[in-house]
Amino acid sequence: MLGFRFSDYTPDPNQSTFDRLFKIFQELMLYASGDVAEALAWLTELDKTYQLTTPEYGMGDFIRDLEEQGFIRRNGEGEGGMGPTAKLEISLRQKSLDDVFGDLKKAKSGKHQTGFIGRGDEFTSDVKPYEFGDTLEHLAVTNSLRNAYINHGIEEFHLTQDDLEVHETYYQSQMSSVLMIDISHSMILYGEDRITPAKKVALALAEFIQTRFPKDTLDILVFGDDAWTIDLQDIPYLQVGPYHTNTVAGLELAMDILKRRRNPNKQIFMITDGKPTCIRIGKNYYKNSFGLDRKIVNRCLNLALRCKKMGVPITTFMIARDPHLVRFVEAFTQANDGKAFYSSLQGLGSFVLENYKKRKRK
């Protein structure tokens, strides 16, 4: 009989109490939108229920270690409480990367490989004569020594520039990406928390790009009634607002950002869970939350076509399975010649990675 048999959880005996608490604290920081006091309050409640601490190491010891190790800091006079440090923000990105892209290892040079021969770090099966400017790291030693032996013989063996050969490498291109995150009210509608997994995916993608492709650019924006850019360090503190979903504003801002990038390789990732329900006409907002409004939909499709003409593919992650919404996403994706995935947020990490790796072109 097929199935699973579950056993009681056994903690890693080599893991310290601090490390075990810290992992939970990092998760709670995303749920609490970066509020240290709220995350610690939740952790204290979890400790009461599940006995996370020990008689030798309590919550007070954990808070002291967080402060001494530079993860949290005391706020100034009049501010009260504690706040996160840059070190904690970095640790959140690294944990998200491990959770979402845990099976990956850092690339040596951090560039996108293409099918074109040019300057890169991964050898092809071909060699070529050395030319001025070629790096000696790519020197084909065996071939060069053989040439020297053929050209000069053993008795008067010496190596000249004409004997040298270097390995051909794949041309490696750079990529400019924009990540769009939906912060409309539907991201917490009906009691479902969709914004926290979305933040984790955004953090993981940002850390993935920074560590594996350091010469790439990643701009991040959020969209509700309007759209605006945010910094990487702002992601853990994102909160859903009382907004409609102005997908048009997000796409227009993403296109403006990519137009300023001289890089020929560009793409957009869009994480959303709801249909477009808002556009701006002049100074006024046109909103309709009931069904798919043709005026709003047509604006979205027109922007998808414009992105296609600019050579900017859009990868959409739609957290919905309503038939009418699926049809809209299919039409949007077809207009852009992009990609779309219909999934729960738990599966977004592998989808983001798969498409990011496939968008490698000259």
N, C-alpha and C positions, 0 to 999 in steps of 0.2 A: 504494500500500500504506500503510494507516494505521499509525501508531505514533509512537514518540519516538526522537530521536537525541540522545544525550548527549555533551557535550563536557567537556574538563577545566575544573575550577573555576579561575576567575581572580579573585583578591582585588581588592576595590575599591582602586584606587591612592590615593584620597583618604582612606582610613581609616588611622588611625595604628596602630602595632603594639599600643599600650596598649588602644585601643578593641576591636581584634580579639581580644586575649587576655581582655579584661574580659567580653565576651559569653559566651565559653566558660566562664570562671570562674563567672559567674552560673548557668549551667546546672549546673555541677558542684556548686555550693553546695546546690542542691535535692537532687541525688543523694546528697550527703554529709550530708544533714540538718543543714546549717548548720555543719559542722566545717570551719573555715578551713584547718587544717593538712592534712586529708585532701584537700580540693579542690585545694590548691596542689600536693600530691604527685601527684595524678592529672594536673594540668595539666603538671607537669614531665615526666611520662612521655609525654604526648601531644606535648610539644615535642620529645622525643628521636626520636619516630617520624615526626612530620610537619613538623619544623623551623618551628615557629610563631614563634620569635623570630628576630632577626637578629644579625649580628656587632656592630652598634651598640647593640642593645637586647636585653638578656637577661632571664632570669627574676628576677634580683636587682633589676634596674631596675623591673620590673613590681611586685614586692612593695613596694619603696620607694615607688612612686607610689601604690599602694593605701593605704598608711599615711599618706602626706602629704596625699592628697585626702580622707581621713576615712572610707574604706570599711572599714578594719580597724584594730584597736588592739592594742597590747601588753597582755596580761593581767597582773594584779598579781603580786607576789612569791608564789612557791609554787604559782601556777596554771599557769605555763608556757605557751608558745605564743602564738597570737594569737586574737582573737575578732572577730566581726562587730559593726559599729556600726548605729545606727538608720538612718543614711544608706544603708548597703548593703541593709537590709531594705526600705526604700522603693524602691530601684532594682530589687529583685527583683519587687516588685508591679508596677512600671511596665513592666518587660520582659515579665512574664506577660500584662499587659493588651495590650501590643503584639502578642505572639505569638498570643493567643487572639481578641482583639477588634480586630485591627489596622486594620480598615476603618471604624472608628467615629471620630467627632469629638466633642469635649466639647460638651455642651449649654450654652446661655448661662446658664440659671438653675438647672438641675438639679432638675427636678420632673417627675412623671409626668403626661402629658396624658391627659384623659379625654374622653368625648363630651359632657360636661355644660358648660354655660356658667357661668362664675364667675371667680374671681381666678386669673390665670395670666399667661403671657408670650407666648402665641401667639394672634394675632388670628383671629377668625372673620370672616365677610363682613358682619357686622351692626355697627351703631353704636347708641348710646343717648345720651340727654341726660346731661350731666355731673351727678354727685351728689357730695355731700361725702364725701371719703375716696377718690375715684377718683384714681389716679396720673396726673400730667401726661405721663408717658412714653407713655400710651395715647391721648393727645389726637389726634382726627381733625382735622388742621389745615385741610384743604381744606373739609370740611363746616362747621367752625366759622367760617371766614372767609366762606363763602357765606351762612351764617345772619346774620352781622353785616351784610353788604351788604344783604340783603333786609330786615332789621329796622330798619336805621338809615340806609341810603343811603350814597353816596360822599362827599357834601359834609360830612356830620357823622359820618363813619365812626368808630366806636369798638366795642370788643369787651367784652361783658358775660358774666357767668356763664351767663345764659340762652341765649347764643349757642353755648356750648361743647357739643361732642359728643365722646364717646370711643369707641374701638373695643371691642367685646365680645371677651373672651378665653375660652379653654377653661379650665374648672375643672381644677386640677392637684392630684392627691392624693398622699399619702405612702404608703410601703409599709414594712412590717416583715417581714423575711425571716430564716429560720433555715437555715443550711447544715450538713448532717450529712455527716460524712466517716467512712467505714468504715476502721478501722485493725486489723481482724482479720488473722490470719495468712494468710488466703487472698489478701491483697493482694500478697503476694510468693511465692505458692505456685508450685511447678514452675519456679522461676527467672524468672518474669515479674514485672517491676517495674511495678506498677499504681499504687503510692502516689505516685510522683513526678509523673506526669501529673495525678493527682487534686489534688495540692498546687498545681500550676500553675493549674489551673482555679479552685481556691478563691482563690488570690491574685489572679487576673485578675478574678473576680467581685467581690471586695472592693474592688479599685481602681476598677472600673467604677462601682460604687454610690457610692463616696466622691467620685469626680470628676464624675459626671453627675447623681447624685441625693443631694446632701449632706445633705438633711434626712431621708432614709430611715435605717432602722436595720438592721444586719446582725449577727446573733449566730451564732457558729460553735461547733459541738460535734463531738466525736469519739465513736465508739462501738465497743466490743469486747465484753467480758463485761459491762461497765457503760458508762455514758455520762457525759461531763463536758464543761463548756464550756472553751474555750481563747481566748486573746487572738489578735488578728490577727497580731501579731509572732511568735507561736508556730508558725505554719503551716510555715515553711521547715524547722523542726527536728522535724517529726512523724516518728515511726518506728512501724513495724508491731510489734505485740506478739504474744505467744503466746495470742491471744484467740480465742474463738468470736464469732459475730455476733449480738449482742443488739439486734436492730432495735427491739424493743419499748421497751427502755430509752432508746434514742435518740429515738424518737417521743414518749414520755412527757415527756422533758426538753424537747423542742422545744415541745410544747403548753404546758407550764408557763411557759416563757419568753414565748410569744406571749400567754398570758392576762394577763401583767403589762403588755403593751403596749396603750395606749389607742387606738392606731391601728386603724380598722376594716378596713384592707387588710392581710392576712397571708398568708404562703405558706411552704412548706417545700421545700427542695431536698435530695435525698438521693443521694449518690454511693456506690455499693456494687458489689461484684463477686460477692457470694455470697448464698446463701439464708440466711434466719434460722435459727440453730442453737442459740439459747440464750435463756432467760428466767429471771427471778429469782422464786422463790416463797418468801416469807418471808426467811429468812437464807440459804437454799440456792439453788444454781444448778441449773436443769434443762437439760441439754445433750443434743443428739443431732445428730451430724454426718452421719448416714446417711439420705439422702433428706429429704423434707419431713415433719416431725413435725406431726401434726394439732393437738396441744395448742399448739405454738408458732405455727403458721400461724393458728389461730383468734384468738389474742391480737392478732396483727398486723392481721387483717381487722377486728376490733372497733375498734382504734385508728384505722384508716382511715375507718371510719364515723363515729367521734366527731369526727375532723378535718373531715369533710364537714359535720356538723351545726354545727360552729363556723365554717363558711365558710372553712376553711383548705385550699386545694388543695395536693397533694403532687406534685411532679415528680420521678420516679424515673429515675435513670440506672443501668441494670443492665448490667454488663460480663459478659454470659453469654448463650449461645444454646441451652442445654440445654432440650429441649421441656418437661420437667416444671417447670423453673424459670420459663420463659416463661409457662406457664399460671398459676403462682402470681402473677407480677407483673401479669398481665392481670386476675386476680381482685382483687388489691389495688388496682389503679388504678380498676377499675370500682366498687369499694366506695367509693372516695374521690371519684370523678368527677374524677380528676386526669389526669396525663399520664405516659407512660412511654416511654423510649427504650432500645433495645438497640443498643449500639454499642461500638466500641473507644474507648479513652480519648482517642485523637487527635481524635475528632469531638465531644468534649463541649463545647468552647468555644462553637461556634455554637448548639448546642442550649440551653445555659444562657441565652445572650443572647436567643434567639428567645422563650423562655417568659417571661423577666423583662420584656421589652418588652410582651408581650401581656397581662400581669396589671396592666392600668391601669384602674381602675374607681373609682367614687365610693364 
